[in-house]
């Protein structure tokens, strides 16, 4: 008997419609003040953002991640959770690098 390997995938095989269980869900903003530093660190790691010694930086990164994740999900509701997380995390990192370059060039001009 031939096995249907598409059933074992975490996402639907191309050309198949996703059902509601497979669609990425929107993420809500946690109450950051109620989170321990360890919990916040776990959230940023889970989002693919890495951790920091600075709580305010982790919170800022995670807030930006949520905005980007939810916007991308709204634009393409059929995108998988894994893809959304990867793309949102990559955009947060690109934004940080761009901001760092901009700040460095402004300091050189001053």
C-alpha positions in Angstrom: 0.0 0.0 0.0 1.4 3.4 -1.0 1.8 5.8 1.9 0.7 9.4 1.6 3.7 11.3 3.0 1.9 14.7 2.8 -0.1 13.7 5.9 3.2 13.7 7.9 4.3 17.2 6.8 3.8 20.1 9.2 2.3 22.0 6.3 0.1 21.0 3.4 1.7 19.7 0.2 1.6 22.2 -2.6 -1.8 22.6 -4.3 -3.8 21.4 -1.2 -5.9 23.7 0.8 -5.0 24.3 4.5 -7.6 23.5 7.1 -8.0 25.7 10.1 -5.6 23.6 12.3 -2.8 24.2 9.9 -3.1 27.9 9.5 -0.9 30.1 11.7 -2.8 31.9 14.4 -2.4 35.5 15.2 -0.2 36.2 18.2 -1.3 38.4 21.1 1.0 40.8 23.0 1.9 39.4 26.4 1.8 41.6 29.5 5.6 42.1 29.6 5.6 43.5 33.1 4.2 40.2 34.4 6.8 38.1 32.7 10.0 37.0 34.4 13.2 37.8 32.6 13.6 34.0 32.0 10.1 33.9 30.4 10.9 36.9 28.2 14.2 35.3 27.2 12.3 32.1 26.2 9.9 34.1 24.1 12.6 35.9 22.2 14.5 32.6 21.6 11.3 30.9 20.4 10.7 33.8 18.0 14.2 33.3 16.6 15.5 36.6 18.0 18.1 35.3 20.4 18.4 36.5 23.9 20.0 39.6 25.4 21.2 40.6 28.9 19.1 43.7 28.5 15.4 43.1 29.3 14.3 46.3 27.5 16.0 45.2 24.3 14.4 41.8 24.4 11.0 43.4 25.0 11.5 45.8 22.1 12.6 43.0 19.8 9.6 40.9 20.7 7.1 43.7 20.3 8.5 44.4 16.8 8.4 40.7 16.0 4.7 40.5 17.0 3.8 43.4 14.8 5.6 42.0 11.8 4.4 38.4 12.3 0.8 39.5 12.6 1.0 41.9 9.6 2.6 39.1 7.5 -0.1 36.7 8.7 -2.8 39.1 7.7 -1.3 39.6 4.2 -1.0 35.9 3.6 -3.2 33.8 6.0 -2.2 30.5 4.3 1.5 31.0 5.2 2.8 28.4 7.7 3.7 29.3 11.3 7.3 28.3 10.7 7.6 30.5 7.7 6.0 33.5 9.4 8.3 33.1 12.4 11.4 32.9 10.2 10.4 35.9 8.0 9.4 38.1 11.0 12.6 37.3 12.9 14.7 38.0 9.8 13.0 41.3 9.3 13.5 42.3 12.9 17.2 41.5 12.5 17.5 43.5 9.2 15.8 46.5 10.9 18.3 46.3 13.8 21.3 46.2 11.4 19.9 49.1 9.3 19.3 51.2 12.4 22.8 50.4 13.7 24.3 51.4 10.3 22.2 54.6 10.3 23.3 55.5 13.9 27.0 54.8 13.0 26.9 57.0 9.9 25.2 59.8 11.9 27.9 59.6 14.6 30.6 59.9 11.9 29.0 63.0 10.4 28.6 64.8 13.8 
